[in-house]
Amino acid sequence: MDTCTVLLILQASLVLSLADGAAPVLRFVAVGDWGGVPNPPFYTARETATAKEIARTVQVLGTDFILSLGDNFYYEGVKSADDKRFQETFEDVFSAASLRKVPWYVLAGNHDHLGNVSAQIAYSSISKRWNFPSPFYRLRFKVPRSNASVAIFMLDTVTLCGNSDDFSSQQPERPRDAAVARTQLSWLKKQLAAAKEDYVLVAGHYPIWSIAEHGPTRCLVKQLLPLLAQHKVTAYLCGHDHNLQYLQDENGIGFVLSGAGNFMDPSKKHMHKVPNGYLRFHHGDSNSMGGFAYVEISPKEMSITYIQASGKSLFKTRLPRRARHARPRGLHPRA
């Protein structure tokens, strides 16, 4: 099987015995831009604070996995699969007992692409919890004790759109290899067209919509957003901007931005580039010690809670289960 189309079939099970007993819920943490620093001690105070709160949340509420939304290692990724950054920025920081057996599903960000992404993929064979099988791939889960299903499509938005320069336009201008970009987009189109799951999520590093420093990613607004709408995707998860945001469009698609794992940026410089009414929540307080999104999926709905590193719940919203066998938007039966 082509590694780019690897299908991970996962029967999710709860990590801990939960207070609500046998409730049919799939739970996961979504955190991006947590990648420390390239000089000793190789982590930041925000990264460690966020890691501690993730551990506490997992101990109390449980989780089935963690989604890493890119920029896993600042500022230039890793060099090899035995790079010490894996230990010093990842293993030693997310080391609490409640996290030791929790699987991570990983995608690459723009800073990862300044290093060796293949080395991050290779680290999957070294670490028991690091799962990064291919630059882009599909995950499939069952909500425990139910017939509800969840698909997550993990993308490499850097190979799709190009790398971005934090000091110039901040927009990816074009993919380095147009053929690789086309292959990924073609794969996603086929996967979404065939997806029958009750919840369909797409994850990438770059945001589609963001009011913050980087703003909307033009490439994704043009190429990815129409696919999400056509195939009634539940939500798009991302990082890149160093804050927490939730946006929702007129089609009901949720945009979950969770990029507060290591830095905090209060910028709202692209507020005018996002359609009116989309923004529902933004947290970029420069005094904040970071945060993440905590997602719970039941047979009825998907809830997203934004949690600050201090433990405070900042915002919660819900998205419905997809209509069974619904046709893609814009397609109608013949008379």
C-alpha positions as CSV (number, residue, x, y, z in Angstrom):
1,M,0.0,0.0,0.0
2,D,1.2,3.5,-0.8
3,T,2.4,5.1,2.4
4,C,0.6,8.3,1.4
5,T,-2.7,6.5,1.5
6,V,-2.1,4.5,4.6
7,L,-5.3,3.7,6.4
8,L,-5.0,3.3,10.2
9,I,-8.0,1.3,11.5
10,L,-8.3,2.0,15.1
11,Q,-10.8,0.7,17.7
12,A,-10.6,3.5,20.2
13,S,-10.7,2.6,23.9
14,L,-10.7,4.9,26.9
15,V,-7.4,5.4,28.6
16,L,-8.9,5.7,32.1
17,S,-12.0,4.7,34.0
18,L,-14.2,7.7,33.7
19,A,-16.5,9.3,36.1
20,D,-19.5,8.9,33.7
21,G,-18.9,5.2,33.5
22,A,-19.9,3.7,30.2
23,A,-20.7,6.9,28.3
24,P,-20.2,6.3,24.6
25,V,-17.7,9.1,23.9
26,L,-14.5,9.4,21.9
27,R,-12.1,12.0,23.4
28,F,-9.0,13.7,22.2
29,V,-6.7,16.6,22.7
30,A,-5.7,18.9,19.8
31,V,-2.6,21.0,20.3
32,G,-0.3,22.7,17.9
33,D,2.9,24.7,17.8
34,W,4.2,23.1,21.0
35,G,7.8,22.6,19.7
36,G,10.0,24.1,22.4
37,V,13.2,25.9,21.4
38,P,16.5,24.7,19.8
39,N,18.7,25.8,22.7
40,P,18.8,24.5,26.3
41,P,16.6,23.6,28.0
42,F,14.9,22.9,24.7
43,Y,11.4,23.7,26.0
44,T,9.6,26.8,27.1
45,A,7.6,27.7,30.3
46,R,4.4,27.7,28.2
47,E,5.1,24.3,26.7
48,T,5.7,22.7,30.1
49,A,2.6,24.5,31.6
50,T,0.4,23.3,28.7
51,A,1.8,19.8,29.0
52,K,1.0,19.7,32.7
53,E,-2.6,20.9,32.1
54,I,-3.0,18.3,29.3
55,A,-1.9,15.6,31.7
56,R,-4.2,16.9,34.4
57,T,-7.2,17.0,32.0
58,V,-6.4,13.5,30.8
59,Q,-6.1,12.2,34.3
60,V,-9.5,13.6,35.2
61,L,-11.5,13.3,32.0
62,G,-9.5,10.7,29.9
63,T,-8.5,10.8,26.3
64,D,-8.1,8.3,23.5
65,F,-5.3,10.1,21.7
66,I,-3.6,13.5,21.1
67,L,-3.5,15.3,17.7
68,S,-0.3,17.2,17.1
69,L,-1.1,20.0,14.6
70,G,2.4,20.8,13.5
71,D,5.5,22.9,14.4
72,N,6.6,20.1,16.6
73,F,10.2,21.3,16.8
74,Y,11.2,24.9,16.7
75,Y,12.8,26.5,14.8
76,E,14.2,24.2,12.1
77,G,12.7,20.8,12.9
78,V,14.9,17.8,13.6
79,K,17.9,16.4,11.7
80,S,17.5,12.7,12.2
81,A,15.4,10.1,13.9
82,D,17.8,10.0,16.8
83,D,17.9,13.8,17.2
84,K,18.0,14.6,20.9
85,R,15.1,17.1,20.4
86,F,12.7,14.1,20.4
87,Q,13.7,13.4,24.0
88,E,14.2,16.9,25.3
89,T,11.2,18.6,23.7
90,F,8.7,15.8,23.5
91,E,9.3,12.7,25.7
92,D,10.7,14.6,28.7
93,V,8.0,17.3,28.6
94,F,4.9,15.2,28.0
95,S,6.1,12.7,30.6
96,A,3.3,12.6,33.2
97,A,2.0,9.2,34.1
98,S,-1.4,9.9,32.6
99,L,0.2,10.6,29.2
100,R,2.7,7.7,28.9
101,K,0.3,5.3,27.1
102,V,-1.6,7.9,25.1
103,P,-0.9,7.7,21.3
104,W,0.0,10.9,19.4
105,Y,-1.0,11.3,15.8
106,V,1.3,13.8,14.2
107,L,1.4,16.1,11.1
108,A,4.1,18.5,10.0
109,G,4.2,22.3,10.2
110,N,6.3,24.9,8.3
111,H,9.1,24.8,10.9
112,D,9.2,21.0,10.7
113,H,9.8,21.4,7.0
114,L,12.9,23.5,7.6
115,G,14.4,20.2,9.0
116,N,13.9,16.6,8.2
117,V,10.2,15.6,8.1
118,S,11.2,12.0,7.1
119,A,13.1,11.7,10.4
120,Q,9.9,12.6,12.3
121,I,8.1,9.9,10.3
122,A,10.9,7.4,11.1
123,Y,10.6,8.2,14.8
124,S,7.3,6.4,14.7
125,S,9.3,3.1,14.8
126,I,11.3,4.3,17.9
127,S,8.6,5.8,20.1
128,K,5.7,3.7,21.3
129,R,3.3,6.8,21.3
130,W,4.5,8.8,18.3
131,N,2.5,8.0,15.2
132,F,3.4,9.7,12.0
133,P,3.1,7.1,9.2
134,S,3.2,9.4,6.2
135,P,3.1,13.0,5.2
136,F,-0.7,12.7,4.9
137,Y,-2.9,9.9,6.0
138,R,-6.3,8.8,7.3
139,L,-7.4,7.8,10.8
140,R,-10.7,6.0,11.5
141,F,-12.2,5.5,14.9
142,K,-15.4,4.1,16.4
143,V,-17.1,6.0,19.3
144,P,-16.9,3.4,22.1
145,R,-20.0,1.4,22.8
146,S,-21.9,2.8,19.8
147,N,-22.1,2.5,16.0
148,A,-20.9,6.1,15.5
149,S,-17.7,6.5,13.4
150,V,-15.1,9.2,13.0
151,A,-12.7,9.9,10.2
152,I,-9.8,12.3,10.5
153,F,-7.7,13.2,7.4
154,M,-4.3,14.4,8.4
155,L,-2.8,16.7,5.8
156,D,0.6,18.3,5.0
157,T,-0.5,21.8,4.2
158,V,3.2,22.8,3.6
159,T,3.6,20.4,0.7
160,L,0.2,21.4,-0.5
161,C,0.7,25.2,-0.4
162,G,4.4,25.8,0.1
163,N,6.4,27.0,3.1
164,S,5.8,30.4,4.7
165,D,8.2,33.1,5.6
166,D,7.5,34.5,9.1
167,F,9.4,37.7,8.2
168,S,7.9,38.6,4.8
169,S,4.4,38.1,3.4
170,Q,3.7,35.2,5.8
171,Q,1.7,33.5,3.1
172,P,2.9,30.3,1.4
173,E,3.3,31.4,-2.3
174,R,3.5,28.0,-4.1
175,P,4.3,24.4,-3.4
176,R,7.9,23.3,-3.9
177,D,6.8,20.3,-5.9
178,A,3.5,20.9,-7.8
179,A,3.1,17.1,-8.6
180,V,3.3,16.2,-4.9
181,A,0.7,18.9,-4.1
182,R,-1.6,17.5,-6.8
183,T,-1.2,14.0,-5.5
184,Q,-2.2,14.9,-2.0
185,L,-5.2,17.0,-3.2
186,S,-6.4,14.2,-5.5
187,W,-6.0,11.7,-2.6
188,L,-8.1,13.9,-0.3
189,K,-10.8,14.5,-3.0
190,K,-11.2,10.7,-3.3
191,Q,-11.2,10.1,0.4
192,L,-13.8,12.7,1.2
193,A,-16.0,11.6,-1.6
194,A,-16.0,8.1,-0.2
195,A,-16.3,9.0,3.5
196,K,-19.4,7.7,5.1
197,E,-18.4,8.3,8.7
198,D,-20.8,10.2,11.1
199,Y,-18.1,12.8,11.8
200,V,-15.4,13.8,9.2
201,L,-12.6,16.0,10.4
202,V,-9.7,17.4,8.4
203,A,-6.5,18.6,10.1
204,G,-3.5,20.6,8.8
205,H,-1.0,23.1,10.1
206,Y,-2.0,26.2,8.2
207,P,-5.4,27.7,9.1
208,I,-8.1,28.3,6.5
209,W,-9.5,31.2,8.5
210,S,-7.7,33.2,11.2
211,I,-7.9,36.7,12.4
212,A,-4.4,36.6,13.8
213,E,-0.8,37.3,12.7
214,H,-0.8,34.9,9.7
215,G,-4.4,35.4,8.7
216,P,-6.4,33.2,6.3
217,T,-4.2,31.0,4.1
218,R,-5.2,31.9,0.5
219,C,-4.1,28.6,-0.9
220,L,-6.4,26.7,1.5
221,V,-9.4,29.1,1.0
222,K,-9.1,28.4,-2.7
223,Q,-8.3,24.7,-2.8
224,L,-9.4,23.1,0.4
225,L,-12.4,25.1,1.6
226,P,-14.7,24.2,-1.3
227,L,-14.0,20.5,-0.7
228,L,-14.9,20.8,3.0
229,A,-18.2,22.4,2.0
230,Q,-19.0,20.0,-0.8
231,H,-18.5,17.0,1.4
232,K,-20.1,18.3,4.6
233,V,-17.0,18.0,6.7
234,T,-17.7,18.5,10.4
235,A,-14.6,20.6,11.3
236,Y,-11.1,21.7,10.2
237,L,-8.4,21.7,12.9
238,C,-5.1,23.6,12.7
239,G,-2.4,25.6,14.4
240,H,0.2,28.0,13.0
241,D,-1.1,31.2,14.6
242,H,-0.1,31.2,18.3
243,N,-3.4,31.5,20.0
244,L,-6.8,29.8,20.3
245,Q,-9.6,30.5,18.0
246,Y,-13.0,29.1,17.0
247,L,-14.7,30.1,13.8
248,Q,-17.8,28.8,12.1
249,D,-19.1,29.5,8.6
250,E,-22.5,29.6,7.0
251,N,-22.3,25.9,6.1
252,G,-21.8,25.0,9.8
253,I,-18.2,23.9,9.4
254,G,-16.2,24.5,12.6
255,F,-12.7,25.9,12.3
256,V,-10.7,24.9,15.4
257,L,-7.4,26.8,15.7
258,S,-5.2,25.4,18.5
259,G,-1.7,26.9,18.2
260,A,-1.0,27.9,21.8
261,G,1.3,25.1,22.9
262,N,4.5,27.1,23.2
263,F,4.0,30.8,22.4
264,M,1.1,33.3,22.7
265,D,0.5,36.1,20.2
266,P,-2.3,38.6,20.8
267,S,-2.4,39.9,17.2
268,K,-5.8,40.4,15.5
269,K,-4.3,42.1,12.5
270,H,-6.3,40.0,10.0
271,M,-9.8,40.5,11.6
272,H,-10.9,42.3,8.4
273,K,-9.9,39.3,6.2
274,V,-12.3,37.0,7.9
275,P,-16.0,37.2,6.9
276,N,-18.3,38.9,9.4
277,G,-19.9,36.6,11.9
278,Y,-17.4,33.7,11.5
279,L,-15.3,34.4,14.6
280,R,-16.9,33.0,17.8
281,F,-13.9,32.9,20.1
282,H,-10.3,34.2,20.3
283,H,-7.8,33.9,23.1
284,G,-4.3,35.4,22.6
285,D,-3.5,37.0,25.9
286,S,0.2,37.5,26.0
287,N,0.1,36.8,29.8
288,S,-1.5,33.4,29.2
289,M,0.6,30.3,29.7
290,G,-0.9,28.6,26.6
291,G,-3.7,26.2,26.0
292,F,-5.3,23.5,23.8
293,A,-8.6,22.2,22.5
294,Y,-10.3,19.2,24.1
295,V,-12.7,17.3,21.9
296,E,-15.5,14.9,22.9
297,I,-17.5,13.0,20.2
298,S,-20.7,11.2,21.1
299,P,-23.2,9.4,18.9
300,K,-25.2,12.7,18.9
301,E,-22.7,15.6,18.7
302,M,-19.1,16.8,18.9
303,S,-18.1,19.3,21.6
304,I,-14.9,21.4,21.6
305,T,-13.7,23.0,24.8
306,Y,-10.8,25.4,24.8
307,I,-8.7,25.0,28.0
308,Q,-6.1,27.4,29.3
309,A,-2.8,26.1,30.8
310,S,-4.0,27.4,34.1
311,G,-6.9,24.9,34.0
312,K,-9.6,27.4,33.2
313,S,-12.2,26.4,30.6
314,L,-12.4,29.4,28.2
315,F,-15.1,28.5,25.6
316,K,-17.2,25.5,24.6
317,T,-19.2,24.8,21.5
318,R,-20.9,21.9,19.8
319,L,-21.3,20.6,16.3
320,P,-23.9,18.0,15.1
321,R,-23.4,14.6,13.7
322,R,-23.5,14.5,10.0
323,A,-26.8,13.5,8.3
324,R,-26.6,9.8,7.3
325,H,-25.8,9.3,3.6
326,A,-26.2,13.0,3.0
327,R,-25.3,14.1,-0.6
328,P,-22.4,16.5,-1.0
329,R,-23.6,20.1,-1.1
330,G,-24.5,21.2,-4.5
331,L,-25.6,17.8,-5.7
332,H,-29.3,17.1,-6.2
333,P,-31.2,14.0,-7.3
334,R,-32.5,13.9,-10.8
335,A,-36.2,14.4,-11.3
